[in-house]
Amino acid sequence: MRASQVAAFPRVREALLRRQRGFREAPGLIADGRDMGTVVFPDAPVKIFLDASSEERANRRMLQLQEKGFSVNFERLLAEIKERDDRDRNRAVAPLVPCC
């Protein structure tokens, strides 16, 4: 099961949120993730939302996997990324939205 599928379960999300928020200590932290600025740390004083096209993200992932010696199919990676985006944007619990 992928992270975005597990994240759709409310009880899992609640447990993870408590743990993630526990890492916030002075002087602060840099958190990277799809919902760090909207769900995990909504009151963060600084938020940066970066986005890239599905095609660019698939190309980057393909290069990463190829560097590790894996044989990959660009179209399959692209489809997987689009499916994840759709799943994350449309889930009932903490859907993916820009933080800013």
N, C-alpha and C positions, 0 to 999 in steps of 0.2 A: 504494500500500500504506500502511495506517495504522500509526501508532507501535506500537499494541498487537499488530499482526500481525508487525511486524519484531522486536519484543521476544521473540517466541517462538523465535527462532533462537539457539541457544546461543553460537555464535561471535560473533554481533553483540552479544549481552549481555556477553560477556567483554570485548570491545574497549571497549564503552561504560562498563563498570564501572571499568576502569583509568583512563579519561579522567575520569569523574565524580569518582572518589576523588582524582585529582590536583588538584582544585579546593579540597580541604580544607587550608587553611593557617591559621596563627594570625592573627587571634584566633578564627577559626571562620567558619562560614557558615550561612546559612539556605537549606535545600534544600526544594523543593516538588515533589512527585511521588508517584505511586502506590506506589512501593516504596522510597522514600528511607530510611525508618526500619527496614525489615526486611532489605533486600538491599544497598543502596548504602552506607549508614552504620549498620550494625546496632549499633555500639558508641557511637552518639551519646549524650551525657549527657542531652539533653532531646529528647523526641519528642512531637509532638502529632498525633493522628489525628482529622481532621474528616471527617464523612460527612453526606451529604444524600440524601434520597430520589431515586429516578430521575426522578420527576415534577418535583421542584424543580429538579434539574439541567437537565432538558429545558426547563423554563420559562425559566431563566436564560439558557441557550444561545439559545433562540428570541429573547429580548429583545436579546441581543448582536447576533445576525444581523440582526434587523429594524432596529436602530440604524444598521447599515452599509448598509441599503437592500436587503437580500435578502428574498425572499419565502420563507417557511418553513412547514412543516407540523409541528405539534406532535406528532402521532402518529408521524410518521416519525422525528423527533428522539428521541422516547422509545424507539422500537424500536432505534435505533442505539446509544443509551446502554446499554440493557439487553443488547444483543449484545456490546458492548465489555466490560461488567462480567463477563458470563458467560465470554467469551474469556479475560479477565485472571485470573479466579478459577480457571479450570480448565486453564491452560497448564501444561505439564510443567516449564518453566524459570521459577523465581521466581513462583509464583502469588500473586495479590493476597490479602493477609491483613492485618488490623489490626496495627499495630506494638506496641500496648500492651495 
